[in-house]
Amino acid sequence: MSFFSAVYAAVQSIPRGKVATYGQIALLAGNPRMARQVGWALHKNPDPANIPCHRVVNRFGALTPSFAFGDGIGEQRRRLEREGVEVSQDFKVDLSRFGWDGK
Protein backbone atom coordinates (compact mmCIF):
# COMPACT_ATOMS: atom_id res chain seq x y z
CA MET A 1 0.00 0.00 0.00
CA SER A 2 1.36 3.45 -0.88
CA PHE A 3 1.80 6.10 1.79
CA PHE A 4 -1.05 8.17 0.30
CA SER A 5 -3.36 5.12 0.35
CA ALA A 6 -2.43 4.49 3.98
CA VAL A 7 -3.19 8.14 4.79
CA TYR A 8 -6.61 7.89 3.17
CA ALA A 9 -7.39 4.68 5.05
CA ALA A 10 -6.38 6.27 8.36
CA VAL A 11 -8.45 9.40 7.70
CA GLN A 12 -11.47 7.29 6.82
CA SER A 13 -11.29 5.68 10.25
CA ILE A 14 -11.61 9.00 12.14
CA PRO A 15 -15.12 8.89 13.62
CA ARG A 16 -17.67 11.59 13.00
CA GLY A 17 -17.39 14.26 15.70
CA LYS A 18 -13.66 13.67 16.25
CA VAL A 19 -10.44 15.08 14.80
CA ALA A 20 -6.90 13.76 14.38
CA THR A 21 -3.62 15.57 13.83
CA TYR A 22 -1.40 15.36 10.77
CA GLY A 23 1.26 13.67 12.91
CA GLN A 24 -1.19 11.13 14.23
CA ILE A 25 -2.26 10.24 10.69
CA ALA A 26 1.40 9.98 9.61
CA LEU A 27 2.01 7.53 12.46
CA LEU A 28 -1.06 5.47 11.55
CA ALA A 29 0.05 5.48 7.91
CA GLY A 30 3.38 3.96 8.90
CA ASN A 31 5.77 6.90 8.93
CA PRO A 32 5.55 9.29 11.90
CA ARG A 33 8.05 11.69 10.30
CA MET A 34 5.83 12.46 7.31
CA ALA A 35 3.20 14.80 8.80
CA ARG A 36 3.78 17.37 6.04
CA GLN A 37 3.23 14.71 3.40
CA VAL A 38 -0.09 13.90 5.07
CA GLY A 39 -1.12 17.46 4.28
CA TRP A 40 -0.04 16.99 0.67
CA ALA A 41 -1.96 13.70 0.43
CA LEU A 42 -5.09 15.37 1.78
CA HIS A 43 -4.65 18.24 -0.67
CA LYS A 44 -4.72 15.58 -3.41
CA ASN A 45 -7.73 13.78 -1.88
CA PRO A 46 -9.18 11.69 -4.73
CA ASP A 47 -12.52 11.04 -3.02
CA PRO A 48 -13.59 13.95 -0.76
CA ALA A 49 -17.06 12.49 -0.29
CA ASN A 50 -15.60 9.43 1.43
CA ILE A 51 -12.26 10.65 2.79
CA PRO A 52 -13.15 13.24 5.46
CA CYS A 53 -9.99 15.36 5.36
CA HIS A 54 -11.81 18.14 7.23
CA ARG A 55 -11.30 16.01 10.36
CA VAL A 56 -7.53 16.55 10.29
CA VAL A 57 -6.02 19.51 12.18
CA ASN A 58 -2.53 20.57 13.19
CA ARG A 59 -0.87 19.54 16.46
CA PHE A 60 -2.36 22.57 18.24
CA GLY A 61 -5.88 21.80 17.03
CA ALA A 62 -5.85 24.61 14.46
CA LEU A 63 -7.82 24.32 11.25
CA THR A 64 -6.09 24.70 7.91
CA PRO A 65 -6.16 28.14 6.28
CA SER A 66 -5.61 26.59 2.85
CA PHE A 67 -8.00 26.33 -0.05
CA ALA A 68 -8.50 22.59 0.32
CA PHE A 69 -12.18 22.93 1.20
CA GLY A 70 -13.28 25.46 -1.40
CA ASP A 71 -13.95 28.21 1.14
CA GLY A 72 -10.86 27.22 3.13
CA ILE A 73 -11.00 27.54 6.87
CA GLY A 74 -14.66 28.57 6.87
CA GLU A 75 -15.75 25.39 5.10
CA GLN A 76 -13.67 23.18 7.37
CA ARG A 77 -15.26 24.89 10.36
CA ARG A 78 -18.79 24.38 8.98
CA ARG A 79 -18.15 20.70 8.30
CA LEU A 80 -16.74 20.07 11.77
CA GLU A 81 -19.53 21.99 13.50
CA ARG A 82 -22.15 19.98 11.55
CA GLU A 83 -20.58 16.91 13.18
CA GLY A 84 -20.76 18.42 16.67
CA VAL A 85 -17.12 19.53 16.93
CA GLU A 86 -16.82 22.94 18.59
CA VAL A 87 -14.42 25.35 16.89
CA SER A 88 -13.18 28.41 18.81
CA GLN A 89 -13.17 32.00 17.54
CA ASP A 90 -9.50 31.56 16.60
CA PHE A 91 -10.33 28.45 14.53
CA LYS A 92 -9.04 25.82 16.93
CA VAL A 93 -10.48 22.56 18.22
CA ASP A 94 -9.94 21.43 21.81
CA LEU A 95 -8.02 18.20 21.26
CA SER A 96 -8.69 17.07 24.83
CA ARG A 97 -12.43 17.01 24.01
CA PHE A 98 -12.59 16.23 20.32
CA GLY A 99 -9.28 14.51 19.61
CA TRP A 100 -9.51 10.94 18.37
CA ASP A 101 -7.54 8.37 20.33
CA GLY A 102 -6.95 6.21 17.24
CA LYS A 103 -9.12 3.32 18.42
Sequence and secondary structure as in RCSB ss.txt:
>XXXX:A:sequence
MSFFSAVYAAVQSIPRGKVATYGQIALLAGNPRMARQVGWALHKNPDPANIPCHRVVNRFGALTPSFAFGDGIGE
QRRRLEREGVEVSQDFKVDLSRFGWDGK
>XXXX:A:secstr
  HHHHHHHHHHTS TT BEEHHHHHHHTT TT HHHHHHHHHT S TTTS GGGEE TTSB   SSTTSSTHHH
HHHHHHHTT    TTSB  HHHHB    
